Amino acid sequence: MERIRVLIADDHAVVRAGLRLLIDGQQDMEVVGEAGDGWQTVEKAVSLLPDVVLLDLTMPGLSGLEGALEIRRKAPEVKLLVLTMHDDEAYLRRCLQVGASGYVLKRAADSELVAAIRAVHRGESFVDPSLTRVLVDRYLERPGRAPAAGPGQELTPRETEVLRLVAQGYTSQQIADRLSISVNTVETHRAHIMDKLGLRGRAELVRYALARGLLSGGRL
């Protein structure tokens, strides 16, 4: 039996070890490599040409979305399966737009991941069932449109940088490290962004960033 060759991309070694144990335990699958940051993921995807890249969205160096675009450009035959903690439809839509074939939530990895890998390898799409229910509920609750910005409120270049990184799933500490500023400064920028744009919570922020093209995958 020819096995499905999988590359695991996640910045946490413990998570990678658990995923390797799960995948290697399947008769029709094998892990052919691991990557701990975005650039390493692209390099290994191109050199190893796995059947499926299991891709985390938030990684150092290059985000999962940016990495997905690079992989699609350099190795279009490789299938991309996103494994993430983000259950917001904006992330799902953007991942599908950049070429991912599947989207699985980490909290359901033990029950959904194996089926998702097989589906993606067959050329099918796979969306975590629990996320599908969330999307339906949210669609019924409100129209699917991006929130409008407050009148006359323009973001500074630094606020735009922070907005993009927050929308890509980076924590305040990770943003501070990436931009060489303090966590308090990040939180201040974030508060100003929410106030200027009249947004409430990460979900609205992500939808706003997506609608304005800030998750287009360009490097910061």
LINBEL-V266375 format. One record per backbone hydrogen bond with DSSP energy under -0.5 kcal/mol. NH is the residue of the N-H (numbers start at 0). CO is the residue of the C=O. If there is no record, write none. Layout:
BEGIN
nh=NH co=CO
nh=NH co=CO
END
This chain:
BEGIN
nh=3 co=27
nh=4 co=2
nh=5 co=3
nh=5 co=29
nh=6 co=51
nh=7 co=32
nh=8 co=6
nh=8 co=53
nh=9 co=7
nh=9 co=34
nh=12 co=10
nh=15 co=11
nh=16 co=12
nh=17 co=13
nh=18 co=14
nh=19 co=15
nh=20 co=16
nh=21 co=17
nh=22 co=18
nh=23 co=19
nh=24 co=20
nh=25 co=22
nh=28 co=25
nh=29 co=3
nh=31 co=5
nh=31 co=29
nh=32 co=5
nh=34 co=7
nh=37 co=59
nh=40 co=36
nh=41 co=37
nh=42 co=38
nh=43 co=39
nh=44 co=40
nh=45 co=41
nh=46 co=42
nh=47 co=43
nh=48 co=43
nh=48 co=44
nh=50 co=4
nh=51 co=4
nh=52 co=78
nh=53 co=6
nh=53 co=51
nh=54 co=52
nh=54 co=80
nh=55 co=8
nh=58 co=56
nh=61 co=59
nh=63 co=56
nh=66 co=62
nh=67 co=63
nh=68 co=64
nh=69 co=65
nh=70 co=66
nh=71 co=67
nh=72 co=68
nh=73 co=69
nh=74 co=70
nh=77 co=74
nh=78 co=50
nh=80 co=52
nh=81 co=101
nh=82 co=54
nh=83 co=81
nh=83 co=103
nh=86 co=84
nh=90 co=87
nh=91 co=87
nh=92 co=88
nh=93 co=89
nh=94 co=90
nh=95 co=91
nh=96 co=92
nh=97 co=93
nh=98 co=95
nh=99 co=94
nh=100 co=79
nh=101 co=79
nh=102 co=125
nh=103 co=81
nh=105 co=83
nh=107 co=104
nh=108 co=105
nh=110 co=107
nh=111 co=107
nh=112 co=108
nh=115 co=111
nh=116 co=112
nh=117 co=113
nh=118 co=114
nh=119 co=115
nh=120 co=116
nh=121 co=117
nh=122 co=119
nh=123 co=118
nh=125 co=100
nh=127 co=102
nh=130 co=127
nh=131 co=127
nh=132 co=128
nh=133 co=129
nh=134 co=130
nh=135 co=131
nh=136 co=132
nh=137 co=133
nh=138 co=134
nh=139 co=135
nh=140 co=136
nh=141 co=137
nh=144 co=142
nh=149 co=195
nh=152 co=149
nh=153 co=151
nh=159 co=155
nh=160 co=156
nh=161 co=157
nh=162 co=158
nh=163 co=159
nh=164 co=160
nh=165 co=161
nh=166 co=162
nh=167 co=163
nh=168 co=165
nh=169 co=164
nh=174 co=170
nh=175 co=171
nh=176 co=172
nh=177 co=173
nh=178 co=174
nh=179 co=175
nh=180 co=175
nh=185 co=181
nh=186 co=182
nh=187 co=183
nh=188 co=184
nh=189 co=185
nh=190 co=186
nh=191 co=187
nh=192 co=188
nh=193 co=189
nh=194 co=190
nh=195 co=191
nh=196 co=192
nh=197 co=193
nh=198 co=193
nh=203 co=199
nh=204 co=200
nh=205 co=201
nh=206 co=202
nh=207 co=203
nh=208 co=204
nh=209 co=205
nh=210 co=206
nh=211 co=207
nh=212 co=209
nh=213 co=208
nh=214 co=208
nh=215 co=212
END
